Amino acid sequence: MVILIFRSLISPKLRIYVLAVDGEFAGFVSLMECLRHDIQKGDAIDVILILSKWKHETLDMLYESATNSKIIRGGVVTKHVQQALLTQPRCLVTVTERASWNFFLSEVQYADSVMELPPSLLALRDSLFQELKLANDEYVLMSVYTKDYERERNPRFLETVRLLETHGDDLVEGIDFIRSQNLGVVMVGSPDTGRSRVLREFPRLAEFGKLGGPQEVALASGCRFFWTDNVGAWWLIAPFQRPVLHTNFHHKTPLHPTAGRDLYVPRRYMTPEGKTLSLREMLYREGSPNKAALRGELVMIRNSPAEIVEAHQEMMARIDGSWIETPSMRARHNHVVKLYSNYRAQPLHPMRIAASFLERHEELLR
């Protein structure tokens, strides 16, 4: 308090942002991208308090530079610093609070500029290209959902995500297809362990870097697109606005920095009697379909290897400009857009669902 009193004689109140991210990487990046937008529009922040002990050292460094502020995480010692700052009189500090669920609000706005890498990360990226035999925009980053990540960071959610774990065998054909297009594949995020193991040899982050280290950020800035099997590691590319292919994805997604360029292959659900739920039924169903599947009330249907390969074909064609949309494809997509636009429970981005997937499963459009 004494320090802040003397500070107040020559400076405005200390401006503090509190971000409650609950250990979620996605929540951290999404909220920081919102702050980047606010600062670009003229706001100023002195200190950002992240209510989580889990650091991402490289992104923390980049965001400190981009926001011209100090980031303090909730570690063993630093959580007491956070508490001390938050208990100061409001005549000395201003406090703004945001939580992970904020990015489901309609007024959320993200930074519209690509974050620039400092020379040190650009040099690291060049060295990784040589080490991993890659070239800029000639590789796909990917990540899988493994229970080990939740076991470490969010053990209370472990049972609720049991059915969401990636089935590595289902991704093998997708890996093979990417390689057949003369593109490299690199896995970042948590290692593919247990059921999520993909039985193909290709570079994995654990072999040349670490979770939260500079290597995954450097690679995220130059990939052709990111392939995520329903896991939040894809937020690595949000500051660099690379497109994302989402497989085995939830049927709801909020607006996010790459939303207009992303492609989705959602999970499907059916009743024990064999009736497949439509998108409308999933949207308006009371409670989560995933939780209903855990209780045995529904059966979850994961994306097949063929559906995943078809989505990759469309994603690559859209990126290189060779994609041709037929009138029937456009009509199906417009139906999806209308469905999501009419959903008033919370603001949702109308997902661009893979055209081949909608053609295969027209029951989704009932």
PEGISUL-V799214 format. One record per residue. N is the residue number from 1. RES is the residue in one letter. PHI is phi in whole degrees, 0 to 359 (NA if undefined). PSI is psi in whole degrees, 0 to 359 (* if undefined). Layout:
n;res;phi;psi
N;RES;PHI;PSI
N;RES;PHI;PSI
This chain:
n;res;phi;psi
1;M;NA;320
2;V;299;315
3;I;299;316
4;L;292;327
5;I;297;313
6;F;295;323
7;R;297;322
8;S;295;343
9;L;289;336
10;I;235;351
11;S;224;160
12;P;295;176
13;K;306;149
14;L;293;124
15;R;262;115
16;I;244;132
17;Y;250;133
18;V;248;121
19;L;247;111
20;A;269;98
21;V;255;353
22;D;56;36
23;G;78;3
24;E;268;125
25;F;297;318
26;A;301;316
27;G;298;320
28;F;298;308
29;V;294;317
30;S;299;318
31;L;289;324
32;M;292;326
33;E;292;327
34;C;295;318
35;L;295;322
36;R;302;319
37;H;297;312
38;D;299;320
39;I;290;324
40;Q;298;332
41;K;270;4
42;G;117;352
43;D;290;162
44;A;224;143
45;I;227;138
46;D;263;316
47;V;224;136
48;I;245;121
49;L;259;117
50;I;261;116
51;L;277;64
52;S;198;143
53;K;275;348
54;W;277;116
55;K;267;152
56;H;237;94
57;E;305;318
58;T;288;314
59;L;293;324
60;D;304;315
61;M;297;314
62;L;295;319
63;Y;287;328
64;E;300;318
65;S;291;317
66;A;291;329
67;T;258;355
68;N;53;46
69;S;219;172
70;K;256;128
71;I;261;128
72;I;237;118
73;R;270;166
74;G;271;63
75;G;279;187
76;V;302;315
77;V;268;315
78;T;292;340
79;K;295;332
80;H;287;327
81;V;296;317
82;Q;302;312
83;Q;299;318
84;A;298;318
85;L;293;319
86;L;286;342
87;T;264;6
88;Q;287;152
89;P;301;144
90;R;289;354
91;C;283;347
92;L;250;335
93;V;224;151
94;T;245;137
95;V;236;127
96;T;242;132
97;E;245;139
98;R;223;149
99;A;234;167
100;S;303;325
101;W;287;352
102;N;300;331
103;F;282;7
104;F;267;1
105;L;274;150
106;S;290;333
107;E;272;4
108;V;296;135
109;Q;227;138
110;Y;252;159
111;A;302;139
112;D;256;11
113;S;245;150
114;V;282;133
115;M;291;132
116;E;273;141
117;L;275;141
118;P;290;162
119;P;306;325
120;S;296;322
121;L;283;328
122;L;296;319
123;A;294;320
124;L;297;319
125;R;299;317
126;D;299;320
127;S;290;325
128;L;292;322
129;F;304;317
130;Q;290;315
131;E;296;318
132;L;263;3
133;K;59;53
134;L;242;173
135;A;216;154
136;N;305;130
137;D;65;19
138;E;239;31
139;Y;208;158
140;V;245;129
141;L;272;145
142;M;219;162
143;S;211;154
144;V;234;160
145;Y;268;114
146;T;240;141
147;K;294;336
148;D;299;325
149;Y;296;312
150;E;294;324
151;R;300;325
152;E;277;317
153;R;260;325
154;N;223;62
155;P;300;335
156;R;291;342
157;F;263;1
158;L;302;317
159;E;290;323
160;T;288;342
161;V;254;10
162;R;305;318
163;L;282;348
164;L;272;351
165;E;302;137
166;T;300;140
167;H;262;101
168;G;303;325
169;D;299;331
170;D;286;345
171;L;262;351
172;V;301;315
173;E;294;327
174;G;296;318
175;I;299;314
176;D;298;321
177;F;294;315
178;I;304;315
179;R;295;326
180;S;294;343
181;Q;264;17
182;N;61;35
183;L;246;146
184;G;277;165
185;V;229;132
186;V;225;132
187;M;263;130
188;V;239;181
189;G;78;202
190;S;290;148
191;P;298;149
192;D;278;97
193;T;249;160
194;G;60;228
195;R;295;336
196;S;279;357
197;R;298;128
198;V;262;117
199;L;278;63
200;R;218;148
201;E;266;118
202;F;200;164
203;P;298;134
204;R;238;145
205;L;308;320
206;A;299;341
207;E;276;339
208;F;222;2
209;G;195;201
210;K;216;158
211;L;299;124
212;G;89;359
213;G;274;178
214;P;288;337
215;Q;297;315
216;E;290;329
217;V;290;316
218;A;301;317
219;L;289;326
220;A;297;331
221;S;285;346
222;G;233;9
223;C;282;158
224;R;290;314
225;F;200;170
226;F;250;133
227;W;250;115
228;T;244;131
229;D;265;71
230;N;60;46
231;V;220;148
232;G;285;1
233;A;300;340
234;W;298;341
235;W;296;348
236;L;306;326
237;I;269;354
238;A;304;316
239;P;295;341
240;F;253;357
241;Q;55;45
242;R;272;149
243;P;288;161
244;V;228;136
245;L;257;120
246;H;254;115
247;T;253;156
248;N;50;42
249;F;269;159
250;H;295;161
251;H;272;2
252;K;236;139
253;T;212;136
254;P;282;170
255;L;299;139
256;H;213;169
257;P;302;331
258;T;251;13
259;A;307;319
260;G;290;346
261;R;247;356
262;D;278;160
263;L;229;141
264;Y;235;143
265;V;232;96
266;P;282;159
267;R;290;152
268;R;246;163
269;Y;223;147
270;M;223;159
271;T;284;162
272;P;302;337
273;E;278;353
274;G;102;7
275;K;272;125
276;T;277;134
277;L;286;142
278;S;278;168
279;L;300;320
280;R;298;317
281;E;294;324
282;M;292;320
283;L;295;315
284;Y;264;359
285;R;294;138
286;E;287;124
287;G;87;173
288;S;278;131
289;P;301;325
290;N;298;315
291;K;293;325
292;A;295;323
293;A;293;323
294;L;297;326
295;R;277;354
296;G;87;8
297;E;279;336
298;L;225;165
299;V;244;126
300;M;278;135
301;I;245;112
302;R;280;161
303;N;295;139
304;S;279;160
305;P;305;320
306;A;295;319
307;E;296;323
308;I;292;317
309;V;298;316
310;E;299;323
311;A;294;321
312;H;297;319
313;Q;301;315
314;E;293;318
315;M;301;313
316;M;294;321
317;A;293;321
318;R;295;320
319;I;291;319
320;D;272;1
321;G;85;10
322;S;262;1
323;W;289;133
324;I;243;120
325;E;262;124
326;T;278;162
327;P;304;322
328;S;292;322
329;M;298;316
330;R;296;320
331;A;295;318
332;R;296;316
333;H;296;319
334;N;298;326
335;H;297;317
336;V;296;316
337;V;301;315
338;K;297;319
339;L;299;312
340;Y;288;327
341;S;294;330
342;N;275;354
343;Y;279;114
344;R;256;355
345;A;296;325
346;Q;198;152
347;P;292;126
348;L;234;148
349;H;277;130
350;P;291;108
351;M;294;140
352;R;274;92
353;I;281;139
354;A;309;132
355;A;300;319
356;S;295;328
357;F;290;318
358;L;293;326
359;E;293;320
360;R;293;324
361;H;233;64
362;E;294;345
363;E;296;342
364;L;295;339
365;L;262;8
366;R;302;*
